[in-house]
Amino acid sequence: MPDPGPSPQSELKDDVPAAPETEPRPRPYVRVTGSVSRRMLLVATAWIMLLLVGGGYALDRVLTTAVTRNFDDQLDYLVTSMIVSAELGPNGEVVLNRELADQRFLEPNSGAYWQISGKGFEPFPSRSLWDRKLKVNQIHDDRDLHIYDSDEFVDKGPRNADRDPNDPGSQRLRIAERDLKLPGSPVRWRFQVAQSRETLDAQIAALRRTLVRSFVLLGLGLIVMVGLQTWYGLLPLRRVRTEIAKLRGGRSRRIEGSMPAEVAPMVEELNALVEHNDRQAEEARRHAGNLAHALKTPLSVIMNAAAAGQDDLAPTIIREARTMRRQIDHHLARARAVGRRGSAHSRAPVWPSIEAVERAVARLYPNIRIDVDGAKDLIAHIERQDLDEILGNLVENAAKYGGGSVFITASAQAGFVEILVEDDGHGIPEADRLRIFDRGVRLDSGKPGTGLGMAIVRDVVEIYGGTVSLEESEDLGGLLVRLRLPAAA
């Protein structure tokens, strides 16, 4: 009858590189990459400034255009009034049958001017022009209304500090002009109306000051609002930090309280991690207690034998030392598996482990035929060292207690990796298939073994969320061990 003996670890070490046993040293500090609040404020401020500058420029263009168009409409109205009031004088010149209503056309250097010009005639100006004349470009055809800016009244020379600010020499003009032939006159007359841009520029400047002040206040208000929003939005994270501090200080066992939908999953994961660590700590304490209890009896036997001066002291020490070694091996295997099962990086390719175990067992049992088959791309959620130990125990038992043939098959089964180990031995009675997993149970004492191999296999497999069961092999007629391990994502 098969006896679950120890795995050939000494042989596997020649083929499989041993995983490092030492845990990585924790980093003594947390690398800080910046403040989330500062990032949010900077991004929001940059976006607000971009929108405000772009929106302010667009609004400035719209309002400036509207004010300028209104100013130009007044000039157009004055040009039309001039044309309606114009008539030919006795010598063919143009005169106005009524003065324009704006009083500024009668005041010298008032900033409002008009002039009528025609080829062969002296320009007919308003009184406000006094001794000045508006320039007339005869080459330019202004049959339609033409409005433009002119600096012809701007003195390009050095300014006199005592000069009157209303002096036309300091005025930039906006001129509206139109060419027209009056009935009975072959001359093309040019009607011009000019106004100082001072009023228009003052309106635009006042408008821009209002825009700048409004947008600055709006920007400051938005930035303050973003700051408040950031502070309020990150408040749950500060609460989580406080709860974690309580947890670390022993004042609570989990993070309590209601959390926003975005933070709740993180809190659930943290609570799950805390519970996982608590379970691991409890398992470690329980295993330490079990190991201490298991070693207590052999040590008592050795101490009593030594104190009594028994003649068979040496055999007693050897026997009890073997018992202690079995217990230590068992608990160390469980401790390693428990410590590594929570790692998301636990991934082990199945096929390389099968090949390594097959080579090692073939050297131990050169007369045994071992055949392997199945998918070669399977990856199980388990540490490579633990997978090697499990397969080593199963394949060595099949080779030791079989009839000379061992068949290993690997396949994928609904989220699990299934490995079948079959032999052509006598098998195990169904009544003993569950009992064989108990520690120290050996169904065949004629061959060397410790009786801990299958117990270690079961414990390690269950720690990783897998199963192991014993069945009868239909092909070889001996024992079939069905090993199922979670497949790695």
C-alpha positions as CSV (number, residue, x, y, z in Angstrom):
1,M,0.0,0.0,0.0
2,P,1.3,3.5,-0.8
3,D,2.8,5.5,2.0
4,P,2.9,9.3,1.6
5,G,6.6,9.7,2.2
6,P,8.7,12.9,2.1
7,S,9.2,14.7,-1.2
8,P,12.6,14.4,-2.9
9,Q,13.6,18.0,-2.0
10,S,17.3,17.2,-2.0
11,E,17.0,16.0,-5.6
12,L,14.8,18.8,-6.7
13,K,17.3,21.4,-5.6
14,D,19.6,20.1,-8.4
15,D,17.1,21.0,-11.0
16,V,14.9,23.8,-9.6
17,P,16.5,27.0,-8.3
18,A,15.4,27.6,-4.7
19,A,13.3,30.7,-4.1
20,P,14.8,33.1,-1.6
21,E,13.6,32.6,1.9
22,T,14.4,36.0,3.2
23,E,11.7,38.7,2.9
24,P,12.6,42.0,1.3
25,R,13.6,44.6,3.8
26,P,10.8,47.2,4.1
27,R,11.7,50.7,2.9
28,P,12.3,53.1,5.8
29,Y,10.3,55.9,4.2
30,V,7.5,56.6,1.7
31,R,8.5,58.4,-1.4
32,V,6.4,61.6,-1.7
33,T,5.7,62.7,-5.3
34,G,3.8,65.8,-4.4
35,S,0.4,67.0,-3.0
36,V,-2.8,65.9,-4.6
37,S,-4.5,69.1,-3.4
38,R,-1.7,71.2,-5.0
39,R,-2.0,69.3,-8.3
40,M,-5.8,69.8,-8.4
41,L,-5.4,73.5,-7.6
42,L,-2.7,74.0,-10.2
43,V,-4.7,72.2,-12.9
44,A,-7.9,74.0,-12.0
45,T,-6.2,77.4,-11.8
46,A,-4.5,76.8,-15.2
47,W,-7.7,75.8,-16.8
48,I,-9.6,78.7,-15.2
49,M,-7.0,81.2,-16.4
50,L,-7.0,79.8,-19.9
51,L,-10.8,80.0,-20.1
52,L,-10.9,83.5,-18.6
53,V,-8.2,84.8,-20.9
54,G,-9.8,83.3,-23.9
55,G,-13.3,84.3,-22.9
56,G,-12.2,87.8,-22.0
57,Y,-10.4,88.3,-25.3
58,A,-13.5,87.1,-27.2
59,L,-15.8,89.3,-25.2
60,D,-13.5,92.3,-25.5
61,R,-13.5,91.8,-29.3
62,V,-17.3,91.6,-29.4
63,L,-17.9,94.6,-27.2
64,T,-15.2,96.7,-28.8
65,T,-16.7,95.9,-32.2
66,A,-20.2,96.8,-31.0
67,V,-19.0,100.2,-29.5
68,T,-17.0,101.0,-32.6
69,R,-20.0,100.1,-34.8
70,N,-22.2,102.4,-32.8
71,F,-19.6,105.2,-33.2
72,D,-19.4,104.6,-36.9
73,D,-23.2,104.6,-37.2
74,Q,-23.2,108.1,-35.8
75,L,-20.6,109.2,-38.4
76,D,-22.7,107.5,-41.1
77,Y,-25.8,109.5,-39.9
78,L,-23.8,112.7,-40.1
79,V,-22.6,112.0,-43.6
80,T,-26.1,111.3,-44.7
81,S,-27.3,114.5,-43.1
82,M,-24.7,116.5,-45.0
83,I,-25.6,114.9,-48.3
84,V,-29.3,115.6,-47.7
85,S,-28.6,119.3,-46.8
86,A,-26.1,119.9,-49.7
87,E,-27.0,122.0,-52.7
88,L,-25.2,123.8,-55.5
89,G,-24.4,127.5,-55.0
90,P,-24.4,130.2,-57.7
91,N,-20.8,129.4,-58.7
92,G,-21.3,125.6,-58.8
93,E,-19.8,125.1,-55.3
94,V,-21.6,123.1,-52.6
95,V,-23.3,124.8,-49.8
96,L,-25.5,123.4,-46.9
97,N,-29.0,124.8,-46.7
98,R,-28.9,124.1,-42.9
99,E,-26.2,123.6,-40.4
100,L,-25.7,120.2,-38.8
101,A,-27.3,119.9,-35.4
102,D,-24.1,119.1,-33.5
103,Q,-22.9,122.3,-31.8
104,R,-19.3,121.0,-31.9
105,F,-19.0,121.7,-35.6
106,L,-19.2,125.4,-34.8
107,E,-16.5,125.4,-32.1
108,P,-12.8,125.4,-33.2
109,N,-10.8,122.4,-32.4
110,S,-13.8,120.7,-30.8
111,G,-13.0,117.2,-32.1
112,A,-15.9,117.1,-34.5
113,Y,-15.3,118.2,-38.1
114,W,-16.8,118.0,-41.6
115,Q,-15.5,119.0,-45.0
116,I,-16.8,118.9,-48.6
117,S,-14.2,118.7,-51.4
118,G,-14.5,118.7,-55.2
119,K,-12.0,118.8,-58.0
120,G,-11.4,122.4,-59.1
121,F,-13.0,123.9,-56.0
122,E,-11.6,124.9,-52.6
123,P,-12.6,122.6,-49.8
124,F,-15.7,123.7,-47.9
125,P,-14.9,123.0,-44.2
126,S,-16.8,123.3,-40.9
127,R,-15.9,126.2,-38.6
128,S,-14.4,123.7,-36.1
129,L,-11.6,123.0,-38.5
130,W,-10.5,126.6,-38.3
131,D,-7.3,126.8,-40.3
132,R,-6.9,123.1,-40.9
133,K,-8.1,120.9,-43.8
134,L,-8.9,117.2,-44.0
135,K,-6.7,115.2,-46.4
136,V,-8.5,114.1,-49.6
137,N,-7.2,111.1,-51.6
138,Q,-8.6,111.6,-55.0
139,I,-7.3,108.3,-56.3
140,H,-9.4,106.5,-53.7
141,D,-13.0,105.9,-54.9
142,D,-15.5,106.2,-52.0
143,R,-18.8,105.8,-53.8
144,D,-19.8,103.6,-50.8
145,L,-19.3,104.8,-47.3
146,H,-15.6,104.4,-46.2
147,I,-14.7,104.7,-42.5
148,Y,-11.1,104.6,-41.3
149,D,-8.7,105.9,-38.7
150,S,-6.3,108.8,-39.4
151,D,-3.5,110.4,-37.5
152,E,-3.2,113.4,-39.9
153,F,-3.9,115.7,-37.0
154,V,-1.4,114.1,-34.7
155,D,1.8,116.2,-34.4
156,K,4.8,114.0,-35.2
157,G,7.2,116.5,-33.8
158,P,8.1,117.2,-30.2
159,R,5.2,118.1,-28.0
160,N,4.9,121.5,-26.3
161,A,4.0,121.2,-22.7
162,D,1.9,124.3,-22.9
163,R,-0.1,123.1,-25.8
164,D,-3.8,123.0,-25.4
165,P,-5.0,119.4,-25.1
166,N,-7.9,120.2,-27.4
167,D,-5.5,121.3,-30.1
168,P,-6.2,119.2,-33.2
169,G,-2.5,118.6,-33.5
170,S,-2.9,116.1,-30.7
171,Q,-6.0,114.4,-32.0
172,R,-6.4,111.0,-33.7
173,L,-9.4,111.0,-36.0
174,R,-12.0,108.6,-37.2
175,I,-13.2,109.6,-40.6
176,A,-16.3,108.7,-42.6
177,E,-16.3,109.7,-46.2
178,R,-18.4,109.2,-49.3
179,D,-18.2,110.4,-52.9
180,L,-21.4,111.7,-54.7
181,K,-22.4,113.7,-57.7
182,L,-25.1,116.2,-57.0
183,P,-27.8,116.8,-59.5
184,G,-26.7,119.4,-62.1
185,S,-23.0,119.1,-61.2
186,P,-20.4,117.1,-63.2
187,V,-18.0,117.2,-60.2
188,R,-17.7,114.3,-57.9
189,W,-17.9,115.7,-54.4
190,R,-16.4,114.1,-51.3
191,F,-18.3,114.4,-48.1
192,Q,-16.2,113.8,-45.0
193,V,-17.1,113.7,-41.3
194,A,-14.4,113.3,-38.7
195,Q,-14.5,112.9,-35.0
196,S,-11.7,112.6,-32.5
197,R,-11.2,109.0,-31.3
198,E,-10.8,110.3,-27.7
199,T,-14.4,109.5,-26.9
200,L,-14.3,106.1,-28.6
201,D,-11.0,105.2,-27.0
202,A,-12.3,106.3,-23.6
203,Q,-15.3,104.1,-23.9
204,I,-13.2,101.1,-25.0
205,A,-10.7,101.7,-22.1
206,A,-13.6,101.9,-19.6
207,L,-15.1,98.8,-21.0
208,R,-11.8,96.9,-20.8
209,R,-11.2,98.1,-17.2
210,T,-14.6,96.7,-16.3
211,L,-13.9,93.5,-18.1
212,V,-10.5,93.0,-16.4
213,R,-11.8,93.8,-12.9
214,S,-14.8,91.5,-13.4
215,F,-12.7,88.6,-14.8
216,V,-10.1,89.0,-12.0
217,L,-12.8,88.8,-9.4
218,L,-14.4,85.9,-11.2
219,G,-11.1,84.1,-11.4
220,L,-10.3,84.7,-7.7
221,G,-13.8,83.5,-6.8
222,L,-13.4,80.3,-9.0
223,I,-10.0,79.6,-7.5
224,V,-11.3,79.9,-4.0
225,M,-14.2,77.7,-4.9
226,V,-11.8,75.1,-6.3
227,G,-9.8,75.3,-3.1
228,L,-12.9,74.7,-1.0
229,Q,-14.0,71.9,-3.3
230,T,-10.6,70.3,-3.1
231,W,-10.5,70.5,0.7
232,Y,-14.1,69.1,0.9
233,G,-13.5,66.5,-1.7
234,L,-10.3,65.1,-0.1
235,L,-11.9,65.2,3.4
236,P,-12.8,61.4,3.2
237,L,-9.1,60.6,2.6
238,R,-8.1,62.5,5.7
239,R,-10.8,60.6,7.6
240,V,-9.3,57.4,6.3
241,R,-5.9,58.5,7.5
242,T,-7.3,59.2,10.9
243,E,-9.0,55.8,11.0
244,I,-5.8,54.0,9.9
245,A,-3.9,55.9,12.7
246,K,-6.5,54.6,15.2
247,L,-6.1,51.1,13.7
248,R,-2.3,51.2,14.1
249,G,-2.7,52.5,17.6
250,G,-4.9,49.7,18.6
251,R,-8.0,51.9,19.3
252,S,-10.0,50.1,16.6
253,R,-9.9,46.9,14.6
254,R,-11.2,48.1,11.3
255,I,-12.0,51.3,9.4
256,E,-15.6,52.4,10.4
257,G,-18.0,55.0,9.1
258,S,-19.7,55.8,5.9
259,M,-17.6,56.7,2.9
260,P,-18.2,58.2,-0.6
261,A,-18.7,55.7,-3.4
262,E,-15.2,56.5,-4.8
263,V,-13.5,55.8,-1.5
264,A,-15.6,53.0,-0.2
265,P,-13.9,50.3,-2.4
266,M,-10.5,51.3,-1.1
267,V,-11.7,51.2,2.5
268,E,-13.2,47.7,1.9
269,E,-9.8,46.6,0.5
270,L,-8.0,48.0,3.5
271,N,-10.4,46.3,5.9
272,A,-9.9,43.0,3.9
273,L,-6.2,43.5,4.2
274,V,-6.4,44.1,7.9
275,E,-8.5,41.0,8.3
276,H,-6.1,39.0,6.2
277,N,-3.2,40.1,8.3
278,D,-5.1,39.3,11.5
279,R,-5.8,35.8,10.1
280,Q,-2.2,35.3,9.2
281,A,-1.1,36.4,12.7
282,E,-3.6,34.1,14.3
283,E,-2.5,31.2,12.2
284,A,1.1,32.0,13.0
285,R,0.3,32.0,16.7
286,R,-1.7,28.8,16.4
287,H,1.1,27.1,14.5
288,A,3.7,28.2,17.0
289,G,1.6,26.8,19.8
290,N,1.0,23.6,17.9
291,L,4.7,23.3,17.2
292,A,5.6,24.0,20.8
293,H,3.1,21.4,22.0
294,A,4.4,18.8,19.5
295,L,8.0,19.3,20.6
296,K,7.2,19.3,24.2
297,T,6.5,15.5,24.4
298,P,9.7,14.4,22.6
299,L,11.8,16.7,24.7
300,S,10.2,15.4,27.9
301,V,11.0,11.8,26.8
302,I,14.6,12.7,26.0
303,M,15.0,14.6,29.4
304,N,13.5,11.7,31.3
305,A,15.7,9.1,29.6
306,A,18.8,11.2,30.2
307,A,17.9,11.8,33.8
308,A,17.3,8.1,34.4
309,G,20.5,7.1,32.7
310,Q,18.9,4.6,30.5
311,D,21.1,2.3,28.4
312,D,19.1,3.0,25.2
313,L,19.5,6.7,25.5
314,A,21.1,7.1,22.0
315,P,18.3,5.3,20.2
316,T,15.7,7.2,22.2
317,I,17.3,10.5,21.2
318,I,17.5,9.5,17.5
319,R,13.8,8.4,17.5
320,E,12.5,11.5,19.3
321,A,14.7,13.8,17.1
322,R,13.1,12.3,14.0
323,T,9.7,13.0,15.4
324,M,10.7,16.6,16.2
325,R,12.1,17.0,12.7
326,R,8.9,15.8,11.1
327,Q,6.9,18.2,13.2
328,I,9.2,21.1,12.3
329,D,9.1,20.2,8.6
330,H,5.3,20.2,8.6
331,H,4.9,23.5,10.4
332,L,7.6,25.2,8.4
333,A,5.9,24.1,5.2
334,R,2.5,25.5,6.4
335,A,4.2,28.7,7.6
336,R,5.8,29.3,4.2
337,A,2.6,28.8,2.3
338,V,0.6,31.0,4.7
339,G,3.1,33.8,4.4
340,R,3.0,33.7,0.6
341,R,-0.6,33.0,-0.2
342,G,-1.7,36.6,-0.1
343,S,0.8,37.7,-2.7
344,A,-0.8,38.8,-5.9
345,H,2.5,37.9,-7.6
346,S,2.3,34.2,-6.7
347,R,2.6,32.7,-10.2
348,A,4.3,29.5,-11.1
349,P,4.5,27.9,-14.6
350,V,3.2,24.4,-14.3
351,W,5.1,22.6,-17.0
352,P,8.7,23.6,-15.9
353,S,7.9,22.3,-12.4
354,I,6.5,19.0,-13.8
355,E,9.7,18.5,-15.9
356,A,12.0,19.3,-13.0
357,V,10.2,16.9,-10.7
358,E,10.2,14.2,-13.4
359,R,13.9,14.5,-13.9
360,A,14.6,14.4,-10.1
361,V,12.3,11.4,-9.5
362,A,13.8,9.6,-12.5
363,R,17.2,9.8,-11.0
364,L,16.0,8.4,-7.7
365,Y,14.0,5.6,-9.4
366,P,15.8,4.8,-12.6
367,N,13.6,1.7,-13.3
368,I,10.3,3.8,-13.2
369,R,8.8,5.0,-16.5
370,I,7.3,8.5,-16.1
371,D,5.2,10.0,-18.9
372,V,3.9,13.6,-19.0
373,D,1.3,15.2,-21.2
374,G,-1.0,18.2,-21.3
375,A,-0.9,22.0,-22.0
376,K,2.5,23.6,-21.6
377,D,1.3,27.2,-21.0
378,L,-0.6,26.7,-17.7
379,I,0.2,29.1,-14.9
380,A,-1.0,28.4,-11.3
381,H,-1.5,30.9,-8.5
382,I,1.1,29.5,-6.2
383,E,4.7,29.9,-5.4
384,R,7.1,27.9,-7.5
385,Q,8.8,26.3,-4.4
386,D,5.5,25.2,-3.0
387,L,4.4,23.7,-6.3
388,D,7.7,21.8,-6.6
389,E,7.2,20.4,-3.1
390,I,3.6,19.3,-3.8
391,L,4.5,17.7,-7.1
392,G,7.6,16.1,-5.6
393,N,5.6,14.4,-2.9
394,L,2.9,13.1,-5.3
395,V,5.2,11.9,-8.0
396,E,7.7,10.3,-5.6
397,N,4.8,8.4,-3.9
398,A,3.6,7.2,-7.3
399,A,7.1,6.0,-8.2
400,K,7.8,4.4,-4.8
401,Y,4.5,2.5,-4.4
402,G,3.5,2.0,-8.1
403,G,4.2,-0.9,-10.3
404,G,6.7,0.8,-12.6
405,S,4.7,3.4,-14.6
406,V,3.7,6.9,-13.6
407,F,1.5,9.2,-15.8
408,I,1.3,13.0,-15.2
409,T,-1.4,15.1,-17.0
410,A,-1.9,18.9,-16.8
411,S,-5.0,20.7,-18.1
412,A,-7.1,23.8,-17.5
413,Q,-10.5,23.4,-15.9
414,A,-12.8,26.4,-15.3
415,G,-10.4,28.8,-13.6
416,F,-8.2,26.0,-12.1
417,V,-5.2,24.1,-13.2
418,E,-5.8,20.4,-12.8
419,I,-2.8,18.0,-12.5
420,L,-3.4,14.2,-12.5
421,V,-0.8,11.9,-11.1
422,E,-1.5,8.2,-11.8
423,D,0.4,5.0,-11.1
424,D,-0.1,1.3,-11.8
425,G,0.2,0.1,-8.2
426,H,-2.3,-1.5,-5.9
427,G,-4.0,1.8,-5.1
428,I,-5.6,2.8,-1.8
429,P,-8.9,1.4,-0.5
430,E,-11.7,4.0,-0.5
431,A,-12.1,3.8,3.2
432,D,-8.5,4.9,3.8
433,R,-8.3,7.8,1.2
434,L,-9.3,10.5,3.7
435,R,-7.3,9.1,6.6
436,I,-4.1,9.1,4.5
437,F,-4.0,12.9,4.8
438,D,-3.7,12.8,8.5
439,R,-0.3,13.5,10.0
440,G,1.8,10.5,10.7
441,V,-0.5,8.0,9.0
442,R,1.3,5.4,6.9
443,L,-0.5,2.5,5.2
444,D,2.7,0.7,4.3
445,S,5.4,0.7,7.0
446,G,7.7,-1.6,5.0
447,K,9.1,1.3,3.1
448,P,10.9,4.3,4.6
449,G,8.8,7.4,5.2
450,T,7.6,9.9,7.8
451,G,3.9,9.9,7.2
452,L,3.8,13.7,6.8
453,G,4.1,14.0,3.0
454,M,0.4,14.0,2.1
455,A,-0.6,16.0,5.2
456,I,1.8,18.7,4.0
457,V,0.4,18.5,0.5
458,R,-3.2,18.9,1.7
459,D,-2.4,21.8,4.0
460,V,-0.4,23.8,1.4
461,V,-2.9,23.2,-1.3
462,E,-5.8,24.3,0.9
463,I,-3.9,27.4,1.9
464,Y,-3.8,28.5,-1.8
465,G,-7.5,27.7,-2.3
466,G,-7.0,24.4,-4.1
467,T,-8.1,20.8,-3.5
468,V,-6.4,17.4,-3.6
469,S,-8.3,14.1,-3.7
470,L,-7.6,10.4,-4.2
471,E,-9.3,8.3,-6.8
472,E,-8.8,5.1,-8.8
473,S,-7.0,5.4,-12.1
474,E,-9.1,4.0,-15.0
475,D,-6.1,3.7,-17.4
476,L,-3.4,2.3,-15.1
477,G,-5.5,0.7,-12.4
478,G,-3.6,2.2,-9.5
479,L,-4.0,5.4,-7.5
480,L,-5.0,8.7,-9.2
481,V,-4.3,11.9,-7.3
482,R,-6.3,14.8,-8.6
483,L,-4.7,18.2,-7.8
484,R,-6.6,21.4,-8.5
485,L,-4.9,24.8,-8.0
486,P,-6.3,28.3,-8.9
487,A,-5.2,29.5,-12.3
488,A,-3.2,32.8,-12.3
489,A,-5.0,35.7,-13.9
